[in-house]
């Protein structure tokens, strides 16, 4: 394992070095939180794909393939569909708003007062997303170094907190590009063909497994529908995803770069399911489906390649963890703490150098995430709670604000409150993993939003006029101070 250890250690050291580089570059709030809104299509596509394809998509996607066969691709596939929908229909408008958080968008659209409560819901979602990603370090480091669970979480979490705190979005962007390349090589180009060959090829796989393993809908229609509600719609409204859209240099970059990333997700989904299916042939009696990834990597890959593929799994976890962490800290600082102090940012206002304050929040949130991850055991339940709150509470007011002129701030607040409380109550009644909470929670949120909006005074014409100006790309934030001539640029000038 010495060669594998060396690969992993070099990879982790490189992540910290990227954090140090990002610290030199992030000199303002815009640079620190959204990479100066200057990413071109290549970097934007890679980082967007990296953040949405985390440990659940890699380890969990292979596990679903092990359990259900090719239809196990649906979870990650719906993530890709959500990213495609966001990129094609909404990303250009989102990028033109020049805000930092989803809550700022709601304030712009509805004329204030929607930000704080939506910020609390979004903060809870991003916090739990960061926690579930951090827990995954325990699985990977256990395979690598046979580490104690707590030590593994602290080690992996500390590295992510370090480079995220140092350089903010610039560090996360550069590390995500490295992680995107490592995942592509490790999972798609190495693990996928090796797993299929070791399993005897597709003909042998079909001969040894039940026919339902090769049924595209074998996982069940209701499960696929639930995945669409949770993950496809979740991609449309999550702060961690929107914060990457805010980094795009132009609305064209956001649209086409996101489309490329979404297409990559579809390929990744199928690859994970095929690897899991191959693992079922090789190891038909594993105690847990989620052990399929680690088992096939440990037992079937040659030295060096094994280290690279494990680095790919680590990259998947780190990219989601760092993206969720900076999103959590951004919401906590900009949407909750600043509002409680009365320093409410309306989006596009005067730009201040707030790097130090945001660094402090990333550090605080990071320590909190590590502590919660150590105490928490059930990753699936935590992730389900996070997405149920996000989709049940915020989907309707966000999409309603983008698509329906008649929606009002009172309707939005009612939809957030009723939707959020409904999913919490229904999870208590039906169980956290039940489908009913998200079904009924969304219906309640939609009904309340429409009824209350129609029953209350329409949004002020001046607010709507300002909203249209921002959607058109006018009234944007002031330009950042000029960069020193010696600083490198992130992308070529052309799009």
C-alpha positions in Angstrom: 0.0 0.0 0.0 3.0 2.3 0.2 2.5 3.6 -3.4 -1.2 4.1 -2.8 -0.4 6.0 0.4 2.1 8.2 -1.5 -0.6 9.1 -4.1 -3.1 10.1 -1.4 -0.6 12.1 0.6 0.6 14.0 -2.5 -3.1 14.7 -3.3 -3.9 16.0 0.1 -0.8 18.2 0.2 -1.8 19.6 -3.1 -5.2 20.6 -1.7 -3.5 22.6 1.1 -1.2 24.2 -1.4 -4.2 25.4 -3.5 -5.6 26.9 -0.3 -2.5 28.9 0.1 -2.6 30.1 -3.5 -6.2 31.1 -3.1 -5.4 33.2 0.0 -3.1 35.4 -2.1 -5.8 35.9 -4.7 -9.0 36.5 -2.6 -8.7 40.1 -1.6 -12.3 41.2 -1.6 -15.8 39.9 -0.7 -16.5 39.1 -4.4 -13.2 37.3 -4.9 -13.6 35.3 -1.7 -17.2 34.3 -2.0 -17.8 34.0 -5.8 -14.2 34.0 -7.3 -14.7 37.6 -8.6 -17.5 36.3 -10.9 -14.8 35.6 -13.5 -14.8 31.9 -14.3 -14.8 30.9 -17.9 -16.5 27.9 -19.4 -13.8 25.3 -18.8 -13.3 26.1 -15.1 -17.0 26.7 -14.5 -18.0 23.3 -16.0 -15.4 21.4 -14.0 -16.2 23.0 -10.7 -19.9 22.7 -11.2 -19.6 19.0 -12.0 -17.3 18.5 -9.0 -19.6 20.0 -6.4 -22.8 18.1 -7.5 -21.0 14.7 -7.7 -20.0 14.0 -4.1 -19.6 11.0 -2.0 -23.2 10.1 -2.3 -23.0 10.2 -6.0 -19.8 8.1 -6.1 -20.0 5.6 -3.2 -23.8 5.7 -3.0 -24.2 5.5 -6.8 -22.1 2.4 -6.9 -24.0 1.0 -4.0 -27.3 1.5 -5.8 -25.9 -0.2 -8.8 -24.9 -3.1 -6.6 -28.4 -3.3 -5.2 -30.6 -2.6 -8.2 -28.4 -2.9 -11.3 -28.4 -0.3 -14.1 -31.6 1.4 -12.7 -29.4 2.3 -9.7 -28.2 5.2 -11.9 -31.4 7.1 -11.4 -30.4 9.0 -8.2 -27.3 10.6 -9.9 -29.1 10.8 -13.2 -31.8 13.0 -11.7 -29.1 15.2 -10.2 -27.8 15.6 -13.8 -31.3 16.4 -15.1 -31.7 19.1 -12.4 -28.4 20.7 -13.3 -29.3 20.7 -17.0 -32.7 22.3 -16.2 -31.0 24.9 -14.0 -28.4 25.7 -16.7 -30.8 25.9 -19.7 -33.8 27.7 -18.1 -32.6 29.7 -15.1 -28.8 30.1 -14.8 -28.5 33.1 -17.1 -31.0 35.1 -15.1 -29.5 34.0 -11.8 -26.0 35.0 -12.9 -27.2 38.4 -14.1 -28.6 39.2 -10.6 -25.1 39.7 -9.2 -26.1 38.6 -5.6 -24.4 36.3 -3.2 -27.2 34.2 -1.8 -30.6 32.8 -2.7 -32.1 34.9 0.1 -30.8 38.1 -1.5 -32.6 37.0 -4.7 -35.8 36.6 -2.7 -35.4 40.0 -1.2 -34.9 41.6 -4.6 -37.9 39.8 -6.1 -40.3 40.4 -3.2 -39.1 43.7 -1.8 -37.4 42.5 1.4 -38.6 40.6 4.5 -38.2 37.2 2.9 -34.5 36.9 3.4 -34.1 36.0 7.1 -36.6 33.0 7.3 -35.4 31.6 3.9 -31.8 32.1 5.1 -32.5 29.9 8.2 -34.0 27.1 6.0 -31.1 27.4 3.5 -28.5 27.4 6.4 -30.0 24.2 7.8 -29.8 22.5 4.4 -26.2 23.5 3.7 -25.1 22.6 7.2 -26.5 19.1 6.9 -25.1 18.7 3.4 -21.7 19.6 4.7 -22.1 17.2 7.7 -23.1 14.2 5.5 -20.1 14.8 3.2 -17.8 15.0 6.1 -19.0 11.7 7.6 -18.0 10.1 4.3 -14.3 10.7 5.2 -14.6 8.0 7.8 -15.3 5.3 5.1 -12.5 6.3 2.8 -9.8 6.8 5.4 -10.8 3.5 7.0 -10.0 1.7 3.7 -6.8 3.7 3.3 -5.3 3.8 6.7 -7.6 1.8 9.0 -8.2 4.9 11.0 -10.6 5.4 13.9 -13.9 7.0 12.7 -13.5 10.1 14.7 -9.9 10.6 13.7 -10.8 10.1 10.1 -13.5 12.7 10.2 -11.3 15.2 11.9 -8.4 14.7 9.5 -10.5 15.0 6.3 -12.6 17.8 7.7 -9.6 19.8 8.9 -8.1 19.7 5.4 -11.3 21.0 3.8 -11.8 23.7 6.5 -8.1 24.8 6.1 -8.1 25.4 2.3 -11.7 26.8 2.3 -10.9 29.3 5.1 -7.6 30.4 3.5 -8.7 31.1 0.0 -12.5 30.9 -0.1 -14.1 30.3 -3.5 -10.8 30.7 -5.3 -9.2 27.9 -3.4 -12.3 25.7 -3.7 -12.5 26.4 -7.5 -8.9 25.3 -8.1 -9.1 22.3 -5.9 -12.4 21.3 -7.5 -10.8 21.5 -10.9 -8.1 19.1 -9.7 -10.8 16.9 -8.1 -12.8 16.9 -11.4 -9.8 15.6 -13.3 -8.9 13.0 -10.6 -12.6 11.7 -10.6 -12.7 11.5 -14.4 -9.5 9.5 -14.6 -10.1 7.4 -11.4 -13.7 6.5 -11.9 -14.6 6.8 -15.6 -11.3 5.9 -17.3 -9.8 3.4 -14.8 -12.4 1.8 -12.4 -15.2 1.5 -14.9 -13.4 -0.6 -17.6 -11.4 -2.6 -15.0 -14.6 -3.5 -13.1 -16.4 -4.7 -16.3 -13.4 -6.7 -17.4 -12.9 -8.3 -14.0 -16.6 -9.3 -14.0 -16.2 -11.0 -17.4 -17.8 -8.4 -19.6 -21.4 -7.6 -20.1 -22.3 -11.0 -21.5 -21.0 -12.7 -18.3 -22.8 -10.1 -16.1 -26.1 -10.8 -17.8 -25.6 -14.5 -17.4 -24.9 -14.3 -13.7 -27.5 -11.7 -12.6 -31.3 -11.6 -12.7 -32.9 -9.9 -15.7 -34.2 -7.0 -13.5 -30.6 -5.9 -13.0 -30.7 -4.7 -16.6 -34.2 -3.1 -16.5 -33.8 0.7 -16.7 -36.9 1.1 -14.5 -36.1 -1.8 -12.1 -35.7 0.5 -9.1 -39.4 1.4 -9.3 -41.4 4.3 -10.7 -42.3 5.8 -7.3 -38.6 5.9 -6.3 -37.7 7.6 -9.6 -40.4 10.2 -9.1 -39.2 10.9 -5.5 -35.6 11.3 -6.8 -36.9 13.8 -9.3 -38.7 15.8 -6.6 -35.8 15.8 -4.2 -32.7 15.9 -6.4 -33.8 17.5 -9.7 -35.7 20.3 -8.0 -33.1 20.5 -5.3 -30.5 21.3 -7.9 -32.6 24.3 -9.0 -32.6 26.1 -5.7 -29.6 25.1 -3.5 -27.3 27.8 -2.2 -24.3 25.5 -2.9 -25.3 25.3 -6.6 -26.3 28.9 -7.0 -23.1 30.1 -5.5 -21.3 28.4 -8.3 -23.6 30.0 -10.8 -22.6 33.3 -9.3 -19.0 32.6 -10.3 -19.7 32.5 -14.0 -18.1 35.3 -16.1 -21.2 35.7 -18.2 -24.7 34.3 -18.6 -23.5 32.4 -21.7 -20.8 30.7 -19.5 -23.4 29.8 -16.9 -25.8 28.3 -19.5 -23.4 26.4 -21.7 -20.9 25.5 -19.0 -23.6 24.1 -16.8 -25.1 22.1 -19.7 -21.7 20.4 -20.2 -21.5 19.7 -16.4 -25.0 18.3 -16.4 -24.3 16.0 -19.3 -21.1 14.8 -17.5 -23.3 13.9 -14.5 -25.5 11.7 -16.7 -22.4 9.8 -17.9 -21.2 9.5 -14.3 -24.5 8.1 -13.2 -24.4 5.3 -15.7 -20.8 4.6 -14.9 -21.5 4.2 -11.2 -24.4 1.8 -11.8 -22.3 -0.3 -14.1 -19.5 -0.5 -11.6 -22.0 -1.5 -8.9 -23.5 -4.2 -11.2 -20.0 -5.6 -11.8 -19.3 -5.6 -8.1 -22.5 -7.7 -7.6 -21.1 -10.3 -9.9 -17.7 -10.4 -8.2 -19.0 -10.1 -4.6 -22.6 -11.3 -4.5 -22.9 -11.4 -0.7 -21.5 -8.2 0.7 -23.1 -7.2 4.0 -23.8 -3.6 2.8 -24.4 -2.3 -0.7 -22.4 0.9 0.2 -19.3 -1.4 0.8 -19.2 -2.3 -3.0 -17.1 0.7 -4.0 -14.4 0.2 -1.4 -14.4 -3.6 -1.8 -13.9 -3.6 -5.6 -11.2 -0.9 -5.3 -9.3 -2.7 -2.6 -9.4 -6.2 -4.1 -9.4 -5.7 -7.9 -7.2 -2.7 -8.7 -3.5 -2.8 -9.1 -1.1 -0.8 -6.9 -1.0 2.9 -7.7 -4.3 2.7 -9.6 -6.0 1.8 -6.4 -4.5 4.9 -4.7 -5.7 7.1 -7.6 -9.2 5.7 -7.5 -9.4 6.2 -3.7 -8.1 9.7 -4.3 -11.0 10.1 -6.7 -13.5 9.0 -4.0 -11.8 11.5 -1.6 -12.0 14.2 -4.3 -15.8 13.5 -4.7 -16.3 14.0 -1.0 -14.1 17.0 -0.6 -15.7 18.9 -3.5 -19.2 18.6 -2.1 -18.0 19.2 1.5 -16.1 22.4 0.6 -18.9 23.7 -1.6 -21.5 23.1 1.1 -19.2 24.6 3.8 -18.7 27.9 2.0 -22.4 28.1 1.2 -23.3 27.4 4.8 -20.9 30.1 6.0 -22.1 32.6 3.4 -25.7 32.2 4.4 -24.9 32.3 8.1 -22.9 35.6 7.7 -24.9 37.4 4.9 -28.5 36.2 5.5 -28.7 35.6 9.2 -25.9 37.4 11.2 -25.9 40.6 9.1 -29.7 40.8 9.2 -29.8 40.3 12.9 -27.3 43.1 13.3 -29.4 45.3 11.1 -26.7 45.4 8.3 -29.0 43.9 5.6 -27.5 43.7 2.1 -30.1 44.2 -0.6 -27.8 42.7 -3.2 -25.7 44.9 -5.6 -25.2 47.5 -2.9 -21.9 49.0 -1.8 -19.1 46.5 -1.9 -17.0 46.1 1.3 -13.9 44.1 1.9 -15.3 41.5 4.2 -12.8 38.7 3.7 -11.8 38.4 7.3 -15.4 38.1 8.5 -16.2 35.4 6.0 -13.1 33.5 6.9 -14.2 33.5 10.5 -17.6 32.2 9.6 -16.1 29.4 7.5 -13.9 28.4 10.4 -16.7 28.5 12.9 -19.1 26.6 10.6 -16.3 24.1 9.7 -15.6 23.3 13.4 -19.4 22.9 13.9 -19.7 20.6 10.9 -16.9 18.3 12.2 -18.4 18.1 15.6 -21.9 17.2 14.3 -20.4 14.7 11.9 -18.6 12.9 14.8 -21.9 12.7 16.8 -24.1 11.7 13.9 -24.3 8.2 12.4 -27.1 7.9 9.9 -26.0 9.7 6.7 -29.0 8.9 4.6 -31.5 10.3 7.2 -29.5 13.5 7.6 -29.3 14.0 3.8 -33.1 13.3 3.5 -33.9 15.8 6.2 -31.7 18.4 4.4 -33.3 18.0 1.0 -36.9 17.7 2.3 -36.4 21.1 4.1 -34.9 22.7 1.1 -37.4 21.5 -1.5 -40.5 21.6 0.8 -39.7 25.1 2.1 -38.0 27.0 -0.7 -38.8 25.5 -4.1 -42.2 27.2 -4.5 -41.3 30.7 -3.5 -38.1 30.7 -5.5 -39.5 29.3 -8.7 -42.7 31.3 -8.1 -40.6 34.5 -7.9 -38.9 33.6 -11.2 -42.0 32.6 -13.1 -45.1 34.2 -11.6 -45.3 38.0 -11.5 -48.3 38.0 -9.1 -46.4 36.2 -6.2 -46.1 38.4 -3.1 -43.8 38.6 -0.2 -46.5 37.4 2.2 -47.3 34.5 -0.1 -43.5 33.6 -0.2 -43.2 33.8 3.6 -46.3 31.7 4.1 -45.0 29.1 1.6 -41.6 28.8 3.3 -43.2 28.5 6.8 -46.0 26.1 5.8 -43.9 24.0 3.5 -41.0 23.7 6.0 -43.2 22.9 9.0 -45.3 20.4 6.9 -42.3 18.3 5.9 -41.0 18.3 9.5 -44.4 17.2 10.9 -44.9 14.6 8.2 -41.4 13.2 8.7 -42.3 12.8 12.3 -45.5 11.1 11.4 -44.5 8.9 8.4 -40.8 8.5 9.1 -37.8 10.4 7.8 -37.3 8.2 4.8 -40.9 8.1 3.7 -42.0 9.7 0.4 -45.2 11.4 1.8 -43.4 14.3 3.6 -42.0 15.8 0.3 -45.2 15.0 -1.6 -47.6 16.7 0.8 -45.2 19.4 1.9 -44.7 20.6 -1.6 -48.5 20.6 -2.3 -49.1 22.6 0.9 -46.4 25.1 0.0 -47.8 25.6 -3.5 -51.4 26.0 -2.3 -50.5 28.5 0.4 -48.3 30.5 -2.0 -51.0 30.9 -4.6 -53.9 31.6 -2.2 -52.0 34.0 0.0 -50.4 35.8 -3.0 -53.8 36.3 -4.6 -55.4 37.5 -1.4 -52.7 40.1 -0.6 -51.6 43.3 -2.2 -49.4 42.8 -5.4 -45.7 43.5 -5.1 -44.9 47.2 -5.5 -44.3 48.2 -9.1 -41.0 49.8 -8.2 -39.8 46.6 -6.7 -40.8 44.6 -9.8 -39.2 47.3 -12.1 -35.9 47.0 -10.1 -36.2 43.2 -10.3 -36.6 43.3 -14.1 -33.6 45.6 -14.4 -31.4 43.2 -12.4 -32.7 40.2 -14.5 -31.6 42.1 -17.6 -28.1 42.5 -16.2 -28.5 46.2 -15.3 -28.0 47.8 -11.9 -25.2 45.3 -11.1 -22.7 45.6 -8.2 -19.8 48.1 -8.6 -16.7 46.9 -10.3 -13.9 45.4 -8.2 -10.6 47.2 -7.8 -8.2 46.4 -10.6 -6.0 43.4 -10.1 -2.3 43.9 -9.9 -0.6 43.2 -13.3 1.4 40.3 -11.9 -1.7 38.3 -10.9 -2.6 35.4 -13.2 -6.1 35.3 -14.8 -8.3 32.4 -14.4 -9.3 31.8 -18.0 -8.5 33.1 -21.5 -10.5 36.2 -22.4 -12.7 34.5 -24.9 -15.9 32.6 -24.0 
